[in-house]
Amino acid sequence: MGARVSKLLLRIHPFRLVVPRARGHAPPLLVFLLLALVLLTSCTSESPYDAAVVSRGEELFAANCATCHGVGGEGQPDWHVTKADGTLPAPPLNGDGHTWHHGDGLLYRVVSKGGQEFEDPRFGSFKSAMPAFGDRLSHDEIVAVLTYVKSLWGDKTSRGISIVESQAFASEQDPFPPNGG
Ligand code: HEC
């Protein structure tokens, strides 16, 4: 009985949504107001990151990271399948992987020291293909490249929670190291 009622509601619901719209054109003023609102919010919604740092990071990413992680940080196909040589393909950094689970401090250490630092004999033959950039990039450059990476996450969510906010929370416990530290 209950199931029949909800089936009926399901059928009626979209119908009722469609009918009023189909009856006439939306008044031009309404359309104009909506457009104005969209424009206004896109102008005022501020990125949490400094634009100059993000654009410096974008250049550094293109020059140092894109060969493996992809131009848009999309990673390599089958990135969680270990290759014959025991290494993993480069994972996505654009928010589709799990990069956002880590606070700024850990991300900094991965880029600075490379993945080898994190090799763990408990994972058997795991070998890291993530190079260390500590001798090639300065502190500020590593922060910039990671800020660019975080800017790729936009408003992606995981289980309804903003991944940017979630990662910012993790970073409170584990922030970027101070310059020279
Ligand atoms: C030679 C290929 C290669 C290059 C170049 C490279 N990476 Fe990686 N990166 C990897 C691989 C492979 C992993 C996966 C972890 C592992 O194998 O250690 C990884 C992991 C990472 C992780 C951890 C990701 C996560 O989800 O936990 C971050 C962050 C990262 N790389 C950032 C960078 C940045 C920033 C650059 C450029 C400065 C860069 N990588 C350049 C191959 C590369």
Residues whose N, C-alpha, C, O or C-beta is under 5 A from the ligand:
A	BS01	HEC	N64 C65 C68 L88 P89 A90 P91 P92 G97 H98 T99 L107 V110 V111 G115 K127 S128 A129 M130 P131 F133 V145
